[in-house]
Amino acid sequence: MPRKIESIREKMLKSTREQISRTYANEEYALMQAINAYNELSRSYNLVYERLSEWYGLYYPEIKAGSQKLLADMVKTLNTRDTISKESLTALFSDEQRAASVYEKATSSMGRAMSGRERDALMKFADASNSMNETLEALEAYIKAAANEIMPNATYITDEKIAAELLSRAGSMERLATMPASTVQLLGAEKALFKHIKFGSKPPKYGVLFKLPAISNGKRSARGKIARLYATKVAIALKADYFSKRFIAEKLKSDIEKGIARINSKPDVAKNKRHSDRDRHHKQ
């Protein structure tokens, strides 16, 4: 009897291993890990930029960088006043006028002089910042390639990172493709939805889809409608990606653009109501 039980156990373990192996053979799980890694590293990269900017401001408070990459490169170039040259700054900025302005500020800066051990530590921190930037670029390239292959329709009407994040929130392509549009619309708004259910706060109107410029930059009163429109078309796109494998995104995108134009052409009811209430108050 024990041998029979052991044999059954071995067969069940073997079956489970094979099932797990088949499941993870799909690249969608690698894409989910990649977008999660990208988002987490992006947050860390922004914190590193803030710290590097504040630290470097001790030495050159008059000089501001426009991006994380440029700041790290400035640290590598402008780390001692004795070796500052217009040539090196021109090579850094690719703009002689900007280089001349930075040179003037750097050579007459009111910041503290950088000691050798400070310089070494700051340079290492700048190297770490550049390394994070290179990693983000590599992750972004992979996400772009994988998302376009796994979910081309959804990627076409949103973008690679948004499509990948929807997949990550859902947990699998099968689950995402079978979700109704209303669920797709709220993916990423789970905390707000929980607060609404538990405490009666306002229900969320969008989650990950808020990152779409048409929603985030749209009129406040129209955002919910645009999010619902997008969610409807994304849900259709996902079904095509998973089941039929047909590329139908061009028609879906055209429908979205027409729908957004129609929504934006309608008068802002909430705004008109505020104006009406204000006029009524003045009359009184």
N, C-alpha and C positions, 0 to 999 in steps of 0.2 A: 504493500500500500504506500509506504513512504516514497518508493522509487517512482510510482505512478504520479504522485503529487509533485515530486521534483521534476519529472518529465513535463508535466503540464506547466509548471512554473517557468521552465526554460523556454518552452514554446511561446508563452505569453510575453516573456522578456524579449525574445527574438522578434516577435511581431511588433512590439512597442518600439524597439530600436529601428526597425525597418520603416515604420510609420513616421517616426521623428525624422529619419534620414530623408524620406521622400518630401516631407513638409519643408524642411530647411534647404532642400535642393533648389527651391525657387528663389530667384534673386530679390524678390520683393522684401525679404527679411533683411538682406544686406542694405537695401535702400532705406528701410526704416531706421536701422542703426546709424546710417550715414547722416540722415537729416537730423536725428537726435543729437549726434556728435557735433554737427554743424551749428545747431542752435545753441547748444551748451558752450561750445568754444567761442561763438560770437559774443555771448554775454561776458565771458572771461576776457576776451580781447578788448571789449569796450572798457572794462575795469582797468586793464593794464594800460590802455591809452590815457585814461583819466589820471592814473598814478604817474605815468611817465611825463605827462604834460605838466602836472603840478611840480614834480621833482625838477624837471628841466627848467621850469620857470624861476627857480632859485638863482640860476646862472644867467639866463637871458630872458628876463620878464617882458621885454619889449617885443620879442619875436613870437609870432603865433603860427602854428602849422595848420594846414587845411585838412589834413587827413592823418590817420594812424601811421601809414607807411611813410609819409613825408616826415613826420615827427621823428620816427626811429632813424631815418636816414640823416636828418639834421643833427641828431645826437652823435652819430658816427662822424659827421663832417665838422660840426662846430663843437668841439669838446675842449679846445684850448685856444685862447686868444692869440697866442704867439704864432700859430700856424694858419690863421684864417687868411684866405686869399679870395679875390674876386673870381679867379678862374675856377676854383673848386665849387664855389657857390653857383656860378653860371652853369656848370655841369650838373649840379643838383637840381636847379630850378628850371633849366632850359629857357631862361628869360633874363636877359642882361639887366633890364630895369629892376626887376624883382631882386636879382642878385645884388645889385648896387645898393638897394634900399636895406636889405638884410645885412650887408657888409658894414654899412654905416651904423646901424643899430648895434651890431655885435661888437664892433671895435670901441664903441662908446657906452656900452651897457653899464647900468648901475648895479647889476647882479654881482653875487659873490664870485670870487675866483675859484675854479675847480681844482681841488688837490688831486694828487695821483691816485690815491686809494678810492676817492669818490668817483673819479673818472672810470676806473676799472669796473666798479660795481654798476655804474650807470650804463656803461657800454654793454655789459652782460645783459642788463635788463632790456636794452634796446635790441640786442640780438634775439632775446626771447620773444619780443614783440614781432620782429620780422619773421621768426620761425612760425609763430602762430598765424601770421598772415599767409605764409606759403601753404600751411596746412589747410587753411580755410579755402584757398584757391583750388587745392587738389580735391577737397571734399565737394566743392561746388561743381567742378568739372565732372566728377563721378555722378553726382546727383542729377546733373543735366542729362548725361548719357543714359543712365539707368531709367530715369523717369520717362524719358521720351520713348524708350523701348517697351517698358512695362505698361505704361498708361498714356499713350500718345494723345488720345482725345482729351482727357482731363488736363493734361499738361498744356495742350495747345490753347485751351480757353481760359486757363488760369496762368500758371507758370510752373517751372520744375519744382521749386521749393514748396510752394503751396500744395501742389498735387502730392508730393512726397509726405508732407506733414499731415494731410488728410488720411493718407494710407497708414501712417504711424498711429494716428489717433484711433483709427478703426481696428487695427491689429492684423488685418489681412485683406488681400484684394477681394476674396470671396465675400467677406463680411461687408466691405465697403460697397461693392457692386450691388449688393442686395438691400442696402439701406434706402429708406424713403428719402425724398428730397428734404423734408423737414428735419430729419436727423443729420443729414450732411450739412445743412445750414448751421447747425449748432455745435458741430464738432469743434472742440477747442474752447467751448464756453461751459464746460461741465460744472465748474465751481459756481458760476453765476446762476446756472440752472438749479443747482442744489440749494442755493440761498433763496431763490424764488419759491421753490417747493417747500422749504422748511420755514422760512421767515416771511414769505409773502412779498418780497421785494419785486421790483420790475423784472419781467421776464427778459432774457437776452434775445437779441435779434440776429446775432451772428457770432461766429467764433473765428476760426482760422481764415474764413473768407473775408474778414475785415481788412486783411492785408492787401486785398485787391485795390488798386488806385481808384477804380470806379466807385467803390464803396467808401473807403477811408477819406477820399477827397470830395465825395459827393455831398449834396445838401443833407443836412442832418435829418430832415423829415422824410427824405427819400431813401435813406440807407437801408432800412428794413426791406422795402420793396425790391430794391436792387439785389440785396442779398438773397431774397426768396427767388428772384429770377435766375440768378447765377446758380443757386442750389439745384433748381429744377433741371437746368441744362447740364450741370456737372453730374447729376445722378444718371441722366441719359448717357452721357459720355462714358461714365464708368461701366455701365452695362455693356456698351459696345466694346470697351477695352477688354473686359473679362469674358464675355460670352461670344459675341459675333466676330470680334477682331476686325471689324470694319472701321475705316477712318471716316467719321461723319462730322468732325470738329469744325470744318469751315462753315457748314450750314448752321451749326449750333452757335458759333461765334457771331455770325451775321444776325441771327435771331436775338442774341443778347444785346448787340449794338442797337438794333431797332427798338428793343424793349426799353433800354436805358434812355434813348432819345424820347420815347413816348412818356416815360415816367417823369423825366426832367422838364418836359414841355407843359406838364400840368401845373396849375398854380399852387403855391405853397399855402395849404389850408391853415396850418398852424401859425404861420407868419401873418396871414391875413386876419386870423382870429385875434392875435395879439394887437394888431393895429386897430381893429374894430373895438376891442375892449378899451384901448388907450383913448380912442376918440370919444367913446361913450363917457369915460371918466372925466375928460376935459369939459365935455358939454355939461355934465352935472356940476 
